[in-house]
């Protein structure tokens, strides 16, 4: 389900997701938030799929790359997205610095 800003602020949503963060996922075992946690959960649903890795080491390698992308790429990508897709005006220095950081990380 795609939620609008008003729905995210609603009392019902905050009861389901205590942080009020989006995205969130309702499961029969409880609710999850944060896209990486949801992706990990979905990958682990079918142990035969191997999406979450085989064994502790491989699983940790997957986790390290998810965390790397979140901290080293996504952290700098927002000004690029804003400027490229016209969500907001971005000054050239902010855009170029963000692009430099993303290129350096990758």
C-alpha positions as CSV (number, residue, x, y, z in Angstrom):
1,X,0.0,0.0,0.0
2,X,1.3,3.5,-0.9
3,X,0.7,6.0,1.8
4,X,0.3,9.7,1.5
5,X,1.8,12.3,3.9
6,X,-1.5,12.5,5.8
7,X,-1.8,8.8,6.3
8,X,1.8,8.6,7.6
9,X,0.9,11.1,10.3
10,X,-2.3,9.4,11.3
11,X,-2.7,7.8,14.7
12,X,-3.4,4.4,13.2
13,X,-0.2,4.4,11.2
14,X,1.9,5.5,14.3
15,X,0.3,2.6,16.2
16,X,1.5,0.2,13.6
17,X,4.9,1.8,13.1
18,X,6.0,3.5,16.3
19,X,8.7,5.6,14.6
20,X,6.3,6.9,12.0
21,X,9.0,6.1,9.4
22,X,8.2,5.0,5.9
23,X,8.4,2.4,4.4
24,X,7.0,-0.1,6.8
25,X,5.8,-3.7,6.4
26,X,3.1,-5.4,8.4
27,X,3.8,-9.1,9.0
28,X,2.0,-11.7,11.0
29,X,4.9,-11.5,13.5
30,X,4.9,-7.7,13.8
31,X,5.8,-4.6,11.9
32,X,9.1,-3.6,10.4
33,X,10.4,-0.3,9.2
34,X,13.5,0.8,7.2
35,X,13.9,-0.4,3.6
36,X,17.1,-2.5,4.2
37,X,15.5,-4.4,7.1
38,X,12.4,-5.1,5.0
39,X,14.6,-6.3,2.1
40,X,16.5,-8.6,4.5
41,X,13.3,-9.9,5.9
42,X,11.9,-10.7,2.4
43,X,15.2,-12.3,1.4
44,X,15.1,-14.6,4.4
45,X,11.5,-15.7,4.0
46,X,12.4,-18.6,1.8
47,X,15.6,-20.2,3.1
48,X,16.0,-22.2,-0.1
49,X,16.2,-19.0,-2.2
50,X,19.8,-18.1,-1.0
51,X,19.0,-14.4,-1.4
52,X,20.2,-13.7,2.1
53,X,23.4,-15.7,1.6
54,X,24.6,-19.1,2.6
55,X,26.0,-19.1,6.1
56,X,27.0,-16.4,8.4
57,X,30.0,-15.0,6.4
58,X,28.1,-14.7,3.1
59,X,25.1,-13.2,4.9
60,X,27.4,-10.7,6.5
61,X,28.9,-9.8,3.1
62,X,25.5,-9.0,1.8
63,X,24.8,-6.9,4.9
64,X,28.1,-5.0,4.6
65,X,27.2,-3.9,1.0
66,X,23.7,-2.8,1.9
67,X,25.1,-0.8,4.8
68,X,27.9,0.6,2.6
69,X,25.4,1.8,0.0
70,X,23.2,3.4,2.7
71,X,26.1,5.2,4.4
72,X,28.4,6.0,1.5
73,X,26.2,6.5,-1.5
74,X,22.6,7.3,-0.4
75,X,23.9,9.8,2.1
76,X,25.2,11.9,-0.7
77,X,22.7,11.1,-3.5
78,X,19.8,13.3,-2.4
79,X,21.1,16.6,-3.9
80,X,21.7,14.7,-7.2
81,X,18.2,13.3,-7.2
82,X,16.7,16.7,-6.3
83,X,18.6,18.5,-9.1
84,X,18.3,15.8,-11.8
85,X,14.5,15.1,-11.4
86,X,13.6,18.7,-10.5
87,X,12.2,18.1,-7.0
88,X,13.9,21.2,-5.8
89,X,16.5,23.7,-6.9
90,X,20.1,22.6,-6.0
91,X,23.1,25.0,-6.3
92,X,25.9,23.8,-8.6
93,X,28.4,23.4,-5.8
94,X,26.1,21.1,-3.7
95,X,25.3,19.1,-6.8
96,X,28.9,18.7,-7.9
97,X,30.1,17.9,-4.4
98,X,27.5,15.2,-4.0
99,X,28.3,13.8,-7.4
100,X,32.0,13.7,-6.5
101,X,31.3,11.9,-3.2
102,X,29.1,9.3,-4.9
103,X,31.7,8.7,-7.6
104,X,34.4,8.4,-5.0
105,X,32.4,5.8,-3.0
106,X,31.5,3.8,-6.0
